[in-house]
Amino acid sequence: MDFLNYQHDHLFANQIAIADLAKQYGTPLYVYSADHISKQFLAYEQALINNKHLVCYAVKANSNLAVLSLLAKLGAGFDIVSQGELERVLKAGADPKKIVFSGVAKSVVEIERALEVGIKCFNVESEAELYRINEVAKRLNKTAPISLRINPDVDAKTHPYISTGLRENKFGISYELALDVYRKARSLANINIVGIDCHIGSQLTQLSPFLDAADRILALVDKLQSDNIIIEHIDLGGGLGVCYDSEQPPTASQLVTELKNKLINYPDIEILFEPGRSIVANSGVLITKVEYTKHQDDNHFAIVDAGMNDLIRPALYDAWMNILPEKQPQAGDESFVYNVVGPICESSDVLAYQRKLSVKQDDLLVICSAGAYGFSMASNYNSHPRPAEVMLIDEQQHKLIRERESFEDLWRGEVVL
Ligand SMILES: *Cc1c(COP(=O)(O)O)cnc(C)c1O
């Protein structure tokens, strides 16, 4: 979180006081650093500079139009998982030829739309999907570029909810069936095989699962090649972890360097990545206000205005997220070990357990590393309008990139009987 810094004991984002942002835009409030997002993306680009490549940002990590357009301007491609994400990236100015479409449940309408705009590739996740894409393409008199998402059956050594590369997961086509499904794909008139794809999980902090997956995928590429099925690109997915606490994941540059070394004997193959979290997680924070403190027996609660509806990672994945006080404690300030909890009527609405803090009513707290899977997973549960989002443009300037939802937004489309 290199854009956060304390000045005279108050927390700043670049040269902007967190307290000023909270005052201007209200809380809870998501704040992102444009500079940090750019740097994270360009690290992938730099590492791939001598290879034919495309870095497709995984839209689901943070799908705000400002984030997407910033990345589109830097030349990013996009990995989408729904028509909603497709419409978003088009709205943000993405080049359709740089869009890959993942996801296990692509509907006929979604496939039609993707063919109509001319995306780069469908990452096909089942045999049935392959046949559906072929039929839709035939009806539209088009040819669909596809890769098969292969499940390499490696253990990503991450949280089970974000591990996708084991054979029992719903994602991808099993390794054993891969060759067979590629042969079937070849026989379909409106299918054009262009690539191979895998994505084994998220928040991976070790290199070995990536390397194992790449080995498995390359072994398959060789088999396909000898079967005269020519692979133009290898998509190694996303999943690179970030530091939330004390994790020391490889850098994008380390990851890419190791993987592209494996590809030295495949000079004509284009390399794709689909990073999400590693581009945006540490680019964002969530500012929240303490509504109350509550002390009962040995339990101390800091009750804040952001809840699991705004940021579900702690509740959903047991995720640990760092929390910084807006104001550093002063000598003599009373501190307690708090559970930081939100306003939602669920016992799981806890943002952080057991944090030593010195806070009182109306103080601000900053939840770090909230740029990925934060706002994009936010909901209106308990009828809370979703928070505003702000982009730090440079050291001094910031811009509202999504208005706080209004109460009218909460019931848009509903009727009173
Ligand atoms: C979620 C996802 C990604 C991005 O994962 P990160 O861990 O955010 O990098 C990439 N590809 C696919 C297919 C995904 O589902």
The ligand as an ORCA input file, in Angstrom:
! r2SCAN-3c Opt
* xyz 0 1
  C     -11.038    -15.068    -11.063
  C     -10.347    -15.464    -12.293
  C      -9.152    -14.843    -12.654
  C      -8.464    -13.822    -11.795
  O      -7.982    -14.359    -10.613
  P      -7.085    -13.454     -9.634
  O      -6.807    -14.357     -8.501
  O      -7.912    -12.284     -9.242
  O      -5.867    -13.060    -10.381
  C      -8.585    -15.202    -13.856
  N      -9.143    -16.126    -14.664
  C     -10.301    -16.748    -14.343
  C     -10.878    -17.737    -15.281
  C     -10.940    -16.438    -13.154
  O     -12.075    -17.059    -12.833
*
